[in-house]
Amino acid sequence: MEGRIKWFDADRGFGFISSEGHDDFYFPSSEFQGGTPAVGLAVEFEAGDGNRAHSVRPSDEPALYSVAAFLQAMNTTLATQHPEVTVEGEVGSVRPWKDILFIELKEEGARLTCFIKKDLVPGIVEEGVRIRAIGRPSVATKSADVRLRATAIEFAGEGALKRAVELLRRRLEEEGLFAAARKRSLPPYPSAIGLIASFGSDGDIDFRTKLAQRWPRATVHLANVRVQGADAPDQIAAALGYFNESALSVDVLAIVRGGGSDDDLQAFNTERVARAIVASRVPVIAGVGHENDTTLADLAADMRAMTPTDAALRIAPDRRELDTQLVDAYHRLTENMIARTQEVSRGLVRQASHMERSFTVPRERLRSVESEISHAMEARLATTRERLERHRDLVGGRQQRQVATLATRLDTVARLVDALAPQSVLRRGFAIVSDVSGVVRSSKKLRARDEVKIRFDDGTVGATIEEV
């Protein structure tokens, strides 16, 4: 039988043949012999059951197209033969429309219009700059113009790329995206870190290795993204959005990539990535490239690290250093508390002696002073114990035993102070004897018929000496 290709979809892999006097015949691409089926192409075929065509092959009759069918055939050919192309040329004009940028490329009298989303452009495109547009070509059905739907733009030549990035940097800086006032501090002790990197890359390995050495208690959640190429900006921005919206509740985000050329780092110089970083509710640190590389991502982040390793150094403390500092602080605190306790103890003894020499001081005042001193010591000791307990989980093994020893020493000192207090002595059954001249320290000072006062724990009584 004979007919013409009426419709064909290369992505789905099947099409239809129209044949005069018959319903349309269906055929899979595997049944076509002789290249790629094109709409309007005259073919010969064998009819099978259910209007299925077999052994479809081009006939000698020239193809006949309608205008729309011809343009569709052109697009089908482009989609199958040239699904993605890279076109280099000089920018002739630039026209923005909503979130789309229309760019006219020119070369030796020829012109081609390409369009791309603004946030996929790594810099500012201006007239006279040479660029490479990567995308899918198509023919407009209304105007028959050939256009390129670009998915990525590369600047041809290092100078052109640097100029474009610099122009974009100035514009974003004028908007305040890089202002120091909007930068946030990173949490000092993160427990969950969101890592945006290419799994197994040098940047990923360097960051994880250094972090494990310094702060192993942190959990790292990796968003595996491309860090180079046309898809990289979208994937990086999507990862930032994911960590901000997910239930993982990370404390800080780290974007890392190893070194490379300006072209290699181009994804981190896009407006899309810079704005995604600024929009993040979670603080962001960027460690992209080497020390001399400064990308727009670095400028937009809350903190810039020179390398992925430096990012790990800045994002978390060194546990070993922290342990040493805590132990030293506990030693100093305990030594100060012991010295203070001994000083207070000596003061209590002096106070007791003074009260004994000046027994005319009201009993209520004596008890008030003792109560104030006791309460002050109890409060200070309680504060010390609370500090020790609060930091105990940060110090392991040997340090915990040291802290326990120090706490025991504090308890011992507290019991010593309590034992030396005058009221404690009286509670153990002792009494203080005094006459008009003060505390009687020897029986030799008393005479028969002397009147004295005897102070017990619960009160004072008067007495007369009958015999010496």
KETORLUM-310581 format. One record per residue (C-alpha): x, y, z; residue in three letters. Coordinates in steps of 0.001 Angstrom, whole numbers, padded with zeros to 6 digits, always signed. Layout:
BEGIN
XYZALA...
***
This chain:
BEGIN
+000000+000000+000000MET+000948+003658-000393GLU+000410+006690+001767GLY+002067+009635+003467ARG+003358+010196+006987ILE+000584+012162+008673LYS+002098+012483+012148TRP+005150+011223+013952PHE+006477+011710+017510ASP+010172+010827+017862ALA+010042+010925+021673ASP+007153+008461+021839ARG+008454+006392+018947GLY+005354+005983+016786PHE+003333+007738+014084GLY+000390+007524+011671PHE+000110+007090+007892ILE-002785+008462+005861SER-003824+006424+002847SER-006596+007397+000445GLU-009765+005396+001011GLY-008613+003947+004330HIS-008473+004906+007976ASP-005110+006062+009292ASP-002549+003335+009869PHE-000464+003162+013054TYR+003216+002247+012913PHE+006030+002111+015513PRO+009367+003683+014644SER+010952+000215+014581SER+008881-000575+011447GLU+010264+002376+009476PHE+013063+001547+007066GLN+015279+004298+005704GLY+016168+007099+008107GLY+013829+009257+010177THR+010094+009508+009364PRO+009089+013038+008333ALA+005585+014417+008119VAL+004416+014491+004470GLY+006875+011842+003326LEU+005470+009429+000731ALA+005812+005826+001909VAL+005002+002271+000981GLU+003919-000242+003608PHE+002171-003509+004282GLU-001169-003341+006070ALA-001691-005613+009012GLY-004475-006363+011465ASP-005973-003475+013383GLY-004759-000876+010898ASN-001155-001483+011835ARG+001460-000802+009182ALA+004503-003025+008692HIS+007713-002559+006698SER+007199+001171+006225VAL+009684+002607+003709ARG+010017+005786+001673PRO+008636+005638-001872SER+010028+007365-004944ASP+007195+009880-005001GLU+008326+013332-003783PRO+007005+014465-000414ALA+004019+016788-000360LEU+003539+019064+002657TYR+001100+021664+003831SER+002783+024742+005365VAL+001999+023624+008901ALA+003052+020043+008143ALA+006299+021228+006641PHE+007165+023330+009708LEU+006226+020403+011924GLN+008473+018158+009843ALA+011285+020672+010297MET+010850+020632+014061ASN+010701+016839+014087THR+013929+016660+012125THR+015608+019170+014412LEU+014394+017330+017521ALA+015696+013987+016293THR+018856+015058+014503GLN+019862+018050+016640HIS+018258+017681+020083PRO+020869+020002+021612GLU+023278+022369+019910VAL+025852+024947+020962THR+025893+028155+018922VAL+028627+030778+019337GLU+028217+034348+018188GLY+028398+038018+019057GLU+025515+039571+020965VAL+023738+042010+018667GLY+020896+043033+020972SER+019372+042097+024322VAL+015671+042459+025168ARG+014258+041437+028566PRO+010637+040354+028911TRP+009285+039298+032302LYS+011687+036568+033493ASP+012938+035817+029964ILE+015930+037321+028177LEU+015805+037490+024361PHE+019304+037624+022868ILE+020088+038151+019195GLU+023296+036497+018054LEU+024986+037686+014886LYS+027877+036423+012799GLU+028905+037607+009306GLU+025461+038873+008375GLY+023539+035925+009831ALA+021298+036373+012865ARG+019711+033961+015337LEU+017351+034717+018193THR+017717+032730+021391CYS+015821+033077+024652PHE+016647+031946+028183ILE+015441+032437+031746LYS+017206+035396+033335LYS+018376+033579+036442ASP+020235+031004+034332LEU+022565+033629+032889VAL+025955+033739+034702PRO+026469+037481+034478GLY+025287+040452+032461ILE+024891+039922+028718VAL+025523+043081+026707GLU+026064+043999+023079GLU+029425+043116+021579GLY+030128+040216+023968VAL+030721+036788+022449ARG+028733+033998+024037ILE+027897+030343+023503ARG+024191+029489+023715ALA+023386+025861+024516ILE+019868+024650+023844GLY+017264+023160+021548ARG+016552+024679+018103PRO+013026+025011+016744SER+011042+026731+014005VAL+008207+029059+015003ALA+004991+027865+013322THR+003612+031395+012826LYS+006670+033267+011608SER+008862+030355+010443ALA+011744+031984+012354ASP+014424+029651+013668VAL+014935+030149+017393ARG+017090+028584+020067LEU+015551+027778+023435ARG+018703+028067+025536ALA+019225+026182+028761THR+022660+027658+029457ALA+024842+030570+028421ILE+028626+030497+028420GLU+030841+033477+027756PHE+033386+032918+025013ALA+036722+033988+026378GLY+037860+034558+029954GLU+037702+038347+029615GLY+034078+038311+028486ALA+033055+036048+031372LEU+034797+038185+033972LYS+033216+041345+032610ARG+029748+039794+032663ALA+030161+038546+036231VAL+031479+041931+037334GLU+028481+043725+035847LEU+026127+041298+037599LEU+028017+041724+040856ARG+027573+045499+040720ARG+023856+045222+040090ARG+023284+042743+042916LEU+025459+044820+045231GLU+023360+047894+044490GLU+020280+045885+045490GLU+021918+045148+048862GLY+022336+041396+048425LEU+025924+041514+049672PHE+025398+044034+052500ALA+027131+043209+055766ALA+024015+044252+057685ALA+022077+041230+056420ARG+024789+038701+057271LYS+023988+036315+060118ARG+026281+034601+062583SER+026702+030859+062332LEU+025565+028765+065330PRO+028577+027986+067574PRO+027775+024299+068175TYR+025768+022894+065206PRO+024223+019472+065652SER+022823+019128+062096ALA+024543+020460+058963ILE+023105+020597+055454GLY+025873+019997+052896LEU+025344+020997+049250ILE+028052+019353+047155ALA+028767+016730+044534SER+028984+013380+046300PHE+032494+011948+046286GLY+034078+015128+044909SER+037227+016629+046398ASP+035175+019367+048043GLY+032776+016866+049613ASP+035578+014629+050922ILE+037733+017505+052227ASP+034805+019041+054120PHE+033616+015788+055685ARG+037119+014669+056671THR+037978+017882+058496LYS+034558+018100+060154LEU+034828+014523+061454ALA+038160+015373+063036GLN+036913+018539+064730ARG+033242+018040+065537TRP+032156+014395+065108PRO+028927+014904+067024ARG+027383+016827+064071ALA+025095+014953+061650THR+025715+015819+057983VAL+022808+015682+055505HIS+024066+015743+051903LEU+022215+017177+048918ALA+024037+015615+045984ASN+024059+018209+043184VAL+025962+019000+040036ARG+028426+021799+040684VAL+029321+022396+037048GLN+027344+022565+033830GLY+023999+023860+032631ALA+021939+022025+035285ASP+024113+023065+038223ALA+022449+026430+039107PRO+018970+024872+039190ASP+020133+021943+041321GLN+022012+024133+043806ILE+019054+026503+044177ALA+016683+023538+044579ALA+018902+022061+047325ALA+018815+025347+049220LEU+015046+025369+048993GLY+014847+021738+050081TYR+016809+022282+053288PHE+014732+025354+054121ASN+011438+023505+053691GLU+012272+019962+054870SER+011712+018534+058337ALA+015435+017857+058817LEU+015800+021164+060695SER+019475+021765+059978VAL+021343+024470+061919ASP+023548+025685+059076VAL+024092+025088+055339LEU+027465+024604+053651ALA+027946+024975+049891ILE+031320+023587+048832VAL+033221+022874+045633ARG+036868+022310+044840GLY+038945+024606+042667GLY+038671+025115+038933GLY+038711+027645+036125SER+036262+030521+035831ASP+034171+028377+033495ASP+034174+025540+036041ASP+032905+027857+038776LEU+030356+029537+036533GLN+027352+027987+038316ALA+028282+029853+041500PHE+028352+033168+039635ASN+024724+032996+038525THR+021981+035282+039756GLU+019799+032257+040511ARG+022225+030790+043040VAL+023034+034172+044626ALA+019366+034984+045206ARG+018633+031495+046523ALA+021386+031914+049124ILE+020057+035308+050215VAL+016517+033893+050470ALA+017618+031037+052762SER+016240+031213+056296ARG+019094+028965+057449VAL+022559+030602+057712PRO+024829+029706+054788VAL+028610+029342+054522ILE+030181+029030+051074ALA+033542+027385+050417GLY+033978+027440+046651VAL+037264+027034+044793GLY+040659+028088+046107HIS+041785+031045+048220GLU+041921+033449+045278ASN+038466+032507+043935ASP+035601+034778+045004THR+032222+033948+043497THR+028855+035654+043800LEU+027825+032737+046024ALA+030669+033629+048409ASP+029536+037264+048513LEU+025889+036344+049094ALA+026595+033812+051854ALA+026546+034748+055531ASP+030184+033640+055772MET+032800+033015+053112ARG+035373+030251+053474ALA+038458+030116+051294MET+038182+026367+050601THR+035914+023424+051558PRO+038401+022513+054293THR+038299+026080+055608ASP+034495+025865+055622ALA+034691+022864+057978ALA+037104+024790+060212LEU+034764+027762+060428ARG+031480+025917+060766ILE+032246+024088+064020ALA+034654+024219+066982PRO+037397+021711+067717ASP+036028+019324+070329ARG+039487+018547+071706ARG+040287+022220+072243GLU+036858+022752+073786LEU+037355+019837+076194ASP+040703+021269+077316THR+039227+024739+077800GLN+036329+023351+079839LEU+038598+021338+082116VAL+040867+024354+082643ASP+037848+026482+083415ALA+036583+023907+085937TYR+039970+023853+087643HIS+040096+027646+087909ARG+036511+027837+089093LEU+037002+025170+091738THR+040268+026645+092997GLU+038607+030028+093296ASN+035662+028501+095123MET+037918+026652+097552ILE+039920+029804+098235ALA+036739+031790+098706ARG+035272+029131+100951THR+038382+029116+103125GLN+038267+032902+103301GLU+034615+032813+104334VAL+035416+030106+106879SER+038093+032276+108465ARG+035629+035144+108464GLY+033094+032997+110285LEU+035631+032171+112968VAL+036509+035860+113365ARG+032833+036718+113493GLN+032217+034105+116164ALA+035114+035421+118267SER+033851+038962+117895HIS+030373+037901+118942MET+031777+036075+121944GLU+033689+039189+122998ARG+030642+041342+122460SER+027930+039187+123857PHE+025695+042169+124226THR+024924+041804+120492VAL+021311+040651+120288PRO+020842+036970+119706ARG+018546+037674+116757GLU+021292+039639+114948ARG+023778+036794+115491LEU+021394+034279+113985ARG+020623+036659+111092SER+024309+036994+110249VAL+024796+033242+110446GLU+021735+032689+108233SER+022937+035194+105634GLU+026398+033624+105509ILE+024962+030133+105319SER+022555+031070+102544HIS+025303+032808+100569ALA+027570+029782+100805MET+024755+027398+099860GLU+023849+029543+096843ALA+027464+029749+095660ARG+027977+026009+096083LEU+024681+025278+094276ALA+025732+027513+091381THR+029048+025701+091114THR+027369+022288+091147ARG+024892+023464+088475GLU+027729+024620+086211ARG+029516+021330+086653LEU+026365+019333+085844GLU+025483+021540+082837ARG+028856+020960+081166HIS+029368+017364+082301ARG+028012+015924+079010ASP+030596+017894+077004LEU+033494+016320+078834VAL+034054+012592+078694GLY+036024+009884+080470GLY+038968+011338+082377ARG+037481+014824+082521GLN+034252+013534+084112GLN+036230+011831+086859ARG+038125+015083+087462GLN+034888+017021+087701VAL+033463+014443+090138ALA+036608+014763+092303THR+036288+018535+092311LEU+032620+018300+093310ALA+033579+015989+096190THR+036182+018517+097369ARG+033548+021247+097319LEU+031166+019107+099407ASP+033979+018466+101914THR+034726+022165+102247VAL+031002+022899+102675ALA+030771+020389+105547ARG+033902+021922+107120LEU+032393+025405+107002VAL+029175+024132+108540ASP+031090+022355+111288ALA+033029+025515+112229LEU+029935+027721+112492ALA+029216+028683+116170PRO+025605+027577+115944GLN+026714+024129+114806SER+028998+023836+117859VAL+026112+024708+120164LEU+023864+022157+118461ARG+026354+019431+119392ARG+025760+020076+123138GLY+028341+022758+123921PHE+027539+026057+125660ALA+029119+029525+125926ILE+029576+031064+129409VAL+029951+034803+129771SER+029969+037410+132487ASP+029936+041209+132403VAL+033456+041265+130932SER+032706+038876+128100GLY+033200+035202+127314VAL+034616+033179+130210VAL+037401+031056+128756ARG+038734+029597+132062SER+037164+028524+135357SER+039951+030366+137173LYS+038309+033673+136276LYS+035161+032845+138248LEU+034477+033397+141931ARG+031719+032199+144213ALA+028510+034259+143865ARG+029515+035578+140403ASP+026532+035972+138073GLU+026986+034575+134593VAL+024951+033848+131453LYS+025033+030461+129721ILE+024109+030322+126010ARG+022719+027059+124592PHE+021566+026287+121071ASP+017939+027118+121878ASP+018441+030033+124283GLY+020315+031728+127156THR+019860+031290+130929VAL+021270+033147+133937GLY+023184+031435+136724ALA+025075+032166+139979THR+028368+030474+140781ILE+028057+028694+144152GLU+031415+026980+144336GLU+034758+027231+142545VAL
***
